[in-house]
């Protein structure tokens, strides 16, 4: 079992619209999918797909309370703008990679599960761990984030 590639890099935007505009209008990314996830206070999130459709950037709104650099933000003052929020790696089997990571001293953040994001619903199977060094690592099975581009 090995990592197949980097799925995406996640950032938190001080100004969500301006950030989306920069990546789409300046760098040529397209919004592959967008959603909200109230359980994490995410009002707006988007997966931006690069022009070559090989690289993605996940953008969260300013109010989202999500882990950054291994530390969960408990207030707006603790949100780390400009910080890498997590690494996400495509894997064949989320549960197997999650267990392998735990066996190598990673700690659980979110156990393997399946999310349904946005409209139309997009099924995402993933798990998150804190690496032994503290980074947040996401394992994710293949997802077609650019499905809405094909309409």
Secondary structure, DSSP 4 states (H G I P E B T S, - for coil): ----EEEEEEEE-SSHHHHHHIIIIIT--EEEEEEEEGGGTEEEEEEEE-TTSS-EEEEE-TT---EETTEE--SGGG--TTS---EEEE-S-HHHHHHHHHHTT-EEEEEEEEEEETTTTEEEEEEEEE-TTS-EEEEE----TTGGGG-
